[in-house]
Amino acid sequence: MEAADTTEILKSLADDTRLSVVRHLASQHGEVAARDITSDCALALKLSQPTMSHHFAKLVASGVLRERKDGVEKYYRLDTALLTQHGIDATKV
């Protein structure tokens, strides 16, 4: 991977909301429905669903999250292999 990739990953993790999402997913050990992440994180952070969608999109664009769609439902999981390649331990962020 290029240095720019590492920069984008670190930029995406520099936001408190996105960092909360990553921490939440790291504690779940697998794929989680967007609605579950939104209900857990958005309530704690007092954020709307569209705001959470914006943060999911940033994390997906940087490669931190992988997204899977099943009908209208979206599921997210951490790309721990990518994070490890860039020296990031998701369990310690």
C-alpha positions in Angstrom: 0.0 0.0 0.0 1.1 3.6 -0.6 1.8 6.2 2.1 -1.3 8.1 0.9 -3.4 5.0 1.9 -2.0 5.2 5.5 -2.8 8.9 5.6 -6.4 8.3 4.6 -6.8 5.6 7.1 -5.4 7.8 9.9 -7.6 10.7 8.8 -10.7 8.6 9.0 -9.7 7.5 12.5 -9.0 11.0 13.7 -12.7 11.8 14.1 -14.2 10.9 17.5 -17.5 9.5 16.0 -15.7 7.3 13.5 -13.3 6.1 16.2 -16.3 5.2 18.4 -17.7 3.1 15.5 -14.3 1.3 15.1 -14.1 0.6 18.8 -17.7 -0.7 18.8 -17.0 -3.0 15.8 -13.7 -4.2 17.4 -15.6 -5.3 20.5 -18.2 -7.2 18.4 -15.7 -9.4 16.5 -17.5 -9.7 13.2 -20.1 -8.3 11.0 -22.7 -6.0 12.5 -25.9 -4.5 11.0 -25.7 -0.7 10.4 -28.9 -0.2 12.4 -27.3 -1.8 15.5 -24.2 0.3 15.3 -26.3 3.4 14.7 -28.6 2.7 17.6 -25.6 2.0 20.0 -23.3 4.8 18.8 -25.8 7.5 17.7 -27.7 7.5 20.9 -24.6 7.8 23.0 -23.2 10.5 20.7 -26.6 12.2 20.0 -26.2 11.9 16.3 -28.8 11.4 13.5 -28.9 8.4 11.2 -27.8 10.5 8.2 -24.8 11.7 10.1 -23.9 8.1 11.0 -24.3 7.1 7.4 -21.8 9.9 6.5 -19.3 8.5 8.9 -19.8 4.9 7.7 -19.1 6.1 4.1 -15.9 7.8 5.2 -14.7 4.6 6.9 -15.6 2.5 3.9 -13.9 4.9 1.5 -10.7 4.7 3.6 -10.8 0.9 3.6 -11.2 0.7 7.4 -14.7 -0.9 7.0 -16.1 -3.4 4.6 -19.7 -3.1 3.7 -22.2 -5.8 2.6 -25.7 -5.2 1.5 -28.6 -7.6 2.0 -31.7 -6.1 0.6 -32.2 -2.8 2.3 -29.9 -3.8 5.3 -26.2 -2.9 5.4 -23.7 -4.8 7.4 -20.2 -3.6 8.3 -17.1 -5.2 9.6 -13.6 -4.0 10.2 -10.9 -4.8 7.7 -8.4 -5.9 10.4 -6.0 -7.2 7.8 -5.7 -3.8 6.2 -5.4 -2.1 9.6 -2.6 -4.5 10.6 -0.8 -3.8 7.4 -0.7 -0.2 8.4 0.5 -0.9 11.9 -2.9 -0.3 13.5 -4.4 -2.7 16.2 -8.2 -2.1 16.2 -8.5 -3.4 19.7 -6.2 -0.7 21.0 -7.5 2.4 19.2 
